[in-house]
Amino acid sequence: MAAAEQIALPPPPDAAPVRVVSMNLCTDLLAMLLAGEGQLWSVSRIALDPMVSPLADEARDHVINHSRAEEIYLMRPDLVLASTLSPRSTVLMLERLGIEVAQFAPASTLEDVRDRVVEMGRVLGREAAARAVLARFDARLAALGTDEGPRPRAVIYHANGYVSGRGSLSGDILERAGFANAAHAAGYGSGQVMPLEVLALSDPDIVVTARTYPGGSRSEEVLSHPVVRAFRAGRESAVISDQSWVCGTPFVLDAVEQLAAARRRIMAGAGE
């Protein structure tokens, strides 16, 4: 049998996939962290964007896809990695073409992050690599020591005035860093818009915003409103890059550590 024909054969049952394509940023990142040498063939184009991808440089070592079923099929993968939020039509088409698709749900907590690492390790046949990543993740989290002492009040304020409450990954990051979520206390859940007037009346100890994109964006104009600027000028503030918390990967600890450092500065200023 010719070598080309051998490559086209499906892997034996229970074998680790040898040609993996990821069509979602969050699965891109997990796969790049865990995949074996040459196992991950392609990642999505969003993985190249340094605003949201902490592995943008590493993504250049892979073939780039645009998350379209036709192009992915022609790559002849034996496994496709997708999100449960990926277009259902694309996933169904790939499955009808006989390609296995593993879908990963978005993470809402740091415990979900651990679960996604374990799940990716399992589907890639890289369980040992997953255990090593989790050991480093748990050690970093334990070293933060944010479970004791007062909890300053914080609001995560996104573009268009959206806030992060409980039940969201960024909300859990905030609490793991030692803060109380002032948006939740004011009755706002994740994905709800907090008017600037309510933000001012809630009077948080810190307003946390995302790093804005280059160029102009009406959705981000609220982040430079005088109310938000006043909080930044008059008290501790933090700007977190989307690459630290847009996906449920171990990189979320970068955001936890940055916020924990802001909490320590607040406590020092309060004489704690």
Secondary structure, DSSP 8 states (H G I E B T S, - for coil): --HHHHHHS---TT---SSEEE-SHHHHHHHHHH--TTTEEEEEGGGG-TTT-TTHHHHTTSEEE-S-HHHHHHT--SEEEEETTS-HHHHHHHHHTT--EEEE----SHHHHHHHHHHHHHHHT-HHHHHHHHHHHHHHHHHH--SSS---EEEEE-GGGBB--TTSHHHHHHHHTT-EEHHHHTT--TT-B--HHHHHHH--SEEEEE---SS--GGGGGGGSHHHHHHHHHS-EEEE-GGGTSSSSTTHHHHHHHHHHHHHHHHHHTT-
